[in-house]
Amino acid sequence: MTAPPFQSRAFAVRSLEFAGREDRTLLRSVPIEAPIAIEVCGIGYAVMMATPSDLRDYALGFSLAEGLADHPDDVREIDVHRIEGDGRAEGGWILRITLSPERAENAFARARKRVSESSCGLCGVENIGQVLRPLPPVTARIAASRDAVFRALSELRDHQPLGHATGAVHAAALCAPDGRIVRVREDVGRHNALDKLIGALAADGIAPSSGFILLSARCSYELVEKTVRAGCPMLVTISAPTSLAVERAIAAGLTLVTLARADSALVVCDAQGNIA
């Protein structure tokens, strides 16, 4: 598999060999990480570090996952603009998002109150309140099985061209209840990969409630919240969850399956009986 443009670069590296073997010089592909500035209705909203691919999906998914838009139709326009680098670095990108007038005022209010955020935490009393606010209950139901989870895990790598090339990115996939891969998006950031997936599904008119989401990442509370807000009834991750992720999943009624491996998986919560 070959990674699409703007996803990876090749660097000459030296392979440090052990057991008396000679060192080797080879080309190694690494994923591109670039600053992505997000403007909402002309207001600077955030700068994220992400892989600059599928950026329209990312902008749409970010708008939905952040609560800036309730429906894809709330996003009226997405303009993607590239800032050229200086030859030593990749440069950056600007995503200019235009919302409907009804949603724009909410975006302005959010931007005025926004404080420093990072992928590993939130700062400020207002954001603590935002973290703990109730999530909408998950109402969708699916009938998945352990065989479906195994199938999705085994087929995911065939849908990861950037992961295959670099071994250094996350993937987010929507899987049908039988485990068939429906859509996949990749990024250096696990949150970005999920935002891109949510945006791709919205753009293609595919309901997240029709299957389960599979993530090649640690299960943090943000990923649980994005899955719940998307309306998906079940989340599967290959790594362990945090305590807050478990608590939020239980409170929302999300089926959470973690530590998914080729030979086993851990069902953390499944009050709705989505997996057998």
N, C-alpha and C positions, 0 to 999 in steps of 0.2 A: 504494500500500500504506500502511496505517495501523499505526503501532507499537502493540502492546498496552499496557495500563496499566502504570505503574511502570517504563517503559523510557525515556521521554524527556520533556523539558519544553521549552516554547517561550519564548524570550527576545526582546525587542525589541532589534535591533541596527541600526547604521548601516553601510550598504554604501559603502565608500570607493571612489568611481569615478575612473577615470583618463581621459586623452585628452579632457579638457574636459567630460565628462558630469557631471550634477548627482548629488550623493550621494542615496541613498535610505534610508528607514527601512522595515525589514521584520521579520517574525518568523522566527526561526531555531530549529529543533529541535536540541537537543543531548542526548546520551545521559545518563541518570541514573547517577551513580557514588555508591554508598553503602557504608558499612561493614557487612559481614556477619560477625557473630560466630558462630563454630562451636563448639558444646559437644558433647562426646562422653561419654556416660554420666555427665553432670553435671560434667565437667571442662572448663574453658576450654581449647580446643585451638589456635585461630587466629582472627585477625580479618583478613578479606580485603576488598579494595575491588572491588566487582563491581556489575553491573547487577541490580537486585532483581526478576528475572523467572525463571520456571522454577526456583524455588528448591528444590523437592523433587528435581528432576532433578539440580540442582547438589549437594545434600547426598549423594545416592546415588552420583553419579559421583565426588565428592571422596573418599568413603569407599573406593570401589574403587581409584581412582587412587593414593591415599595408602597403600594396603595395610592400611588399618584393617579392611577386609572383603575376603574372598576371593570371595564370592558375594552376589548381591542378598539372599538369604535371611538373611545375617548381619546385615543392617540390620532390626531389629525395628520401629522406629518413628521417624518424622521429624516434629517439631513446628516449625512456622514461626510466629514471633512478630514483629510489627512494633512498632518504637519510634517514636512520632510525633515529627516534627520541631518546631521552634519557630517555623516560618513563614519563617525565613531559610535553613534547610537542610532536607534531605530526612529527616533522622533516620536510623535504621538498622534492622537486622533481626537476629534471633537464630535460628539453626538448631540445634535440640536433637536430637541423633542418639542413639538407643538401640541398642546392639549386643547380639548374643547373648552369654550369659555366657562362652562360649569365646573370643570375640574381645575382650571388654571388658578383660580383663587385659592383653592386648597393647596396647590403646589407652592404658591407664593407664601402662604402661611407656614408651610413646612420648611421652606428655605429660610425664612426669617428666624425660626426657632431652632434650626439645625445646629448641632454642636459637633465637636470632633468625634469621628467614628473610626473603627478599624475592623478588620475581619476577625480579630480575636477578642473583641470586647466593645463596650459602649461606655462613654463617659458622660457624667452629668445626671442630676436628679430627674430631669424630664425624661431622659432616655431610659433610666431604670424603670420609671412608670410605664414606658412604652413596652419594655421587655415583658413586664408582668401583666399587661392587659389581656383580657380573655380573647381566645381565638374563636372564630366561628366553628360550630360543630361540623364534623365530617358526616355528610349524609349519604354519600355514594357507597355502593356495595359492589364487590366483585367476588368471583369464586376462583381463587388461585390455589395452586397446590405446590408441594415441595418440588415436584418435577418441573413446574413452571419456573421456579426460582433457579433451579439447576440449569435449565435450558437457557435462561436469560444470561446467567453468569458465563456459561460456556460460549455463547454467541457474541458477547459484548466486544471482545477483542477484535473480531472481524469488522467491527464498525468504528474502530479507533485508529484512523490513519496517523494522526499526530502522536498518539500514545505509542503506536508501533514504531514510529520514527525516532522518538525521543525518550520514551519511558519516564516522562516527567510531567505529565498533565493529568487532570481529572476528567472523567466523563460522566454525563448524566443522560439516562435513557428512559424513555417511556416504553414499557413492555405490555403487550396484550396479556390478558389473564392466563393464556396458555404459555407465556414466556417468550413469545415472538417479539423481536425488537422492532418497534414502530418508528422511533426517531432517536437520534443521538446528537449531542453537542459536546464539544471539548473546550477546555480552557485551563490555564495554569491555576486558576482559582476555582475551588469547588462551588462557591456561591455563584460565580460568573457562569460556570457550566450549566447550573440549574436555571439561572435566569435566561440563558440562551435557549435552553430546552423549552421553558414555559413560553417564550416569545415565538419560537418556531411552531409550537402546537397551536398557539392563538392565530398565527398568520395562516396556517394551513387548515384551520377550522376543526382541529382534532381535540376532543374533550379529554383533559387529564383524568377525569373520572372514569374513563373507559378501561383503565389498566392500572399498573403500579409503576412507580419510579424506582430505578436502580442507580445508585451512586457509587463511584469508586473512591470513597472518601470516608473520613471520620464523621460520625453523625453528631453534628452540633445542633443547638437549639434553632439556629437560623434556618437550617435546611429543613427541619421539621415544620417550622412556621411557613416557609415558602411553599412546601408541599401541601399543607393544610389550606392555605389561602388559594392555591390553585384548584382545590377541590378534589385532589387525588386521595383515594382511600387507603393507600398502602405505600410505605417507603421501605426499600431494602438498601442497606449499605454494607460495604465489605469490611468496615472497621467498627470499633465499639462506639457506643453513644456516651454522651455526657449525662449527668444527673438531670440537668434542666431539660435536655432533649427528651428524656424519658417522661418527665413530669408533664411537659407540654403535649407530648403525643397522647398520653393517657387522658388528659383533660379534654382534648379535642376529639377523642375517639379515633385516632389514626392508628392503623395497624403498623407496627414497627418491627422490622426484622433486621438484625445486625450480625456482624461477624460472619457474613455469608461467604462460605468457602465451597470448594468442589465436593467436600464430603459432609458438610453440616452447616447449620445456621442457627442463630439464637432468636427465637420469637420473644421479644420483650413485652409486647402488649398486643392483644387482638380481641378486644371485647366484642367486636362486630362479627367475628368469625369469617374474615376474608381469606384466610389461608388454612388449608387442611394439612 
